[in-house]
Amino acid sequence: MKKNGILNSHISKVLADLGHTDYIVIADLGLPVPAGVPKIDLALTYGVPGFEQVVEIVAADMEIEKVTIAEEMVAQNESAYAFTVDTFRKAEIESCSHKEFKKRTSGAKVVIRTGEAKPYANCILQAGVWFGTQE
């Protein structure tokens, strides 16, 4: 039995299979999931689990070189934006329109749906490369 890290077997498998520049999406409960993209639905009820909680857990287990958010997050969900900037200080953070963000989700390896019920609490996490010697 696995004793630490992500215990959800579906998420753990996806992260283990990621290659450099592959990406996943962590989504609020309203983001549409494109046909053909697998969805791991963690939503239990409104707000549970939250965007920040899921992002923190995934980020602890994934080497992330780039994060993409919808530019609407900046003004319409200031707390999620501040959290994202603080959490990913060492990664490139890119923004695009929410319309473009939704288009980009079609190339994701998976969409992880949270119970987050605040607007634009979504991010695309692009895998970097981990050689075990980085800090």
GUZA-84739 format. One record per residue: y, x, z of N, C-alpha, C in turn; residue in three letters. Coordinates in steps of 0.05 Angstrom, whole numbers, plus 5000, padded with zeros to 4 digits. Last residue first. Layout:
BEGIN
YXZYXZYXZALA;...
This chain:
BEGIN
543353334867544053234894545252954891GLU;537553524829540253434831540853334859GLN;532353634821533953844832536853764836THR;529553224794528853294822530453514835GLY;531353054747529553284746528753374774PHE;532852464716532552584743530552814740TRP;537552174673535152344675535152474703VAL;539451484674539951764669537351914670GLY;539850824651538351034664539251304655ALA;544850354664543650534644542350774658GLN;545749724682545249984694543650144674LEU;550449224679548349364664548149644675ILE;551848694724552248964715549849054698CYS;555448144753553348244735553948534729ASN;558947714772557447904789554947994774ALA;562047314748562047584737560747794755TYR;563146884805563246954777563247254771PRO;557946784854560746844848560846944819LYS;552746724873554146494862557146534859ALA;546647064870549547084872550946854858GLU;541247124870542246854877545346854879GLY;539447504811539947474840540747184845THR;535147724763536947504770537047484801ARG;534648244722533948174749536047964758ILE;532248314659534548204674533448124701VAL;529848904624529448674642532148574652VAL;531549224584528649224590527948984607LYS;536548974539535649054566532549054568ALA;538848784494537449034492536249134518GLY;541648334509539348294491537648544488SER;546248464535543848414551541348384534THR;550248484497548848734504546348694521ARG;552147964498550748064475549148314481LYS;554647954548552347784544550747874519LYS;558848314537556848374558554348214553PHE;561848024500560448264492558248344512GLU;563747634536562247554512560647794501LYS;566547924572564147794581562447704558HIS;568648564545569048274549566348154558SER;567349144585567549014559568048714565CYS;567549784617567849494617568149394588SER;564050304651565150194626565449894629GLU;563450864689563650564690565250474666ILE;559051394700561151284683561150974686GLU;557851564769557051474743559451394726ALA;559451664820558551894804557751824776LYS;560751174842562851374840562051604821ARG;558250664849557650834826559851044821PHE;560350414895557550484893556850684871THR;565850334881565050504904562150594902ASP;565449994837566850254835565950444857VAL;562649564862561549704839562749984836THR;566349394901563649484909562449654886PHE;570549224868570949444887568249564896ALA;567948804841569049034826569349274845TYR;566748454882564548564867565548814851ALA;572148334897570248454916567848584902SER;574348084852575448344861573448484881GLU;573347744806571447794828572048064838ASN;577447714769576247464778574047494799GLN;579248214754581148024765579847784778ALA;574348484741576548624755578448424768VAL;571048154711570348204739572748324754MET;572648184659573547954675572947984705GLU;569848594637572548644645573748424662GLU;563248664660565148504644567948554655ALA;560549334662561249074674562948924654ILE;555749844662557549674646557949414661THR;554650504681554650224690556650074672VAL;550651084675552850924665552450634674LYS;546551344701548751514690551151344680GLU;542151314754544051154737546251334727ILE;535851304776537851494768539551344747GLU;533750864828534150914800536351114795MET;533750724881531150794869531350864839ASP;538750564896537450774912534850874900ALA;539750154860541150414856539850634873ALA;536749744883535949854857537150124853VAL;539649664930536849724932535849854906ILE;544849534911544449764929541549854930GLU;543749064881544749304868544249554885VAL;542248704921540348784901541249044887VAL;547048674951544548754964542548854943GLN;550748484914551048754926548448844938GLU;548747964900549148174880549148454893PHE;544147684949546747724937546747954917GLY;538247274943539747514953542347544937PRO;543246804957541046964969538947024948VAL;547046474934547946704949545746884959GLY;543145904934545746014928546546244946TYR;536346164938538245954941541046074935THR;533346554913532046374931533746124936LEU;532546974857534246764870532546584887ALA;529747334828529647374857531147144872LEU;526247384771527947194786527647224816ASP;526347774719525247774746527147614763ILE;525247664651526947604674525347624700LYS;525048014588523747914612525847864635PRO;527647764529528147964550526847854575VAL;526547344495525047594491525547804512GLY;533047074495530147034488528947304484ALA;537447284548536747254520533647214516PRO;539746914600537847124594536947084565VAL;546346784625544046714608542346954602PRO;548246784692548246934667545846854650LEU;548146524742548946374718548746524691GLY;546846834785545046624778545746474753LEU;548147514763548547284781546847054771ASP;543948084750545547854742545947654765ALA;542948704724542848554750544848334746ILE;539248984672541548814680540948694707VAL;537649634648536949384660539549234667ILE;536350114594537949974614536849714623TYR;535350784571534450514574536150374595ASP;537251304577538951114563537850824562THR;530951564590533751624588535151424568HIS;526451024608527051284597530051324596GLY;522650664656525150714643525350994632LEU;518150574687517750594658520350654643ASP;519950514739518150734733517850784703ALA;522650024734524150274739522550514733LEU;518349674725520449704705521949964709VAL;515449734774514249804748516349854727LYS;519149524811518149794813517049894787SER;519548994793521849164792520949464793ILE;514248824804515348794777517748984774HIS;513448914859511849064839512949044811SER;517849034908517248844887515948984864ASN;519149474939516449364942515849154921LEU;522750054931522549774922519649684924ILE;521750464990522850414963522550114957GLY;515250505023518150515021519050474993ASN;509650435019510950405045514050425045LYS;504450114983506950264982508550215008LYS;497650175000500050005000502550185000MET;
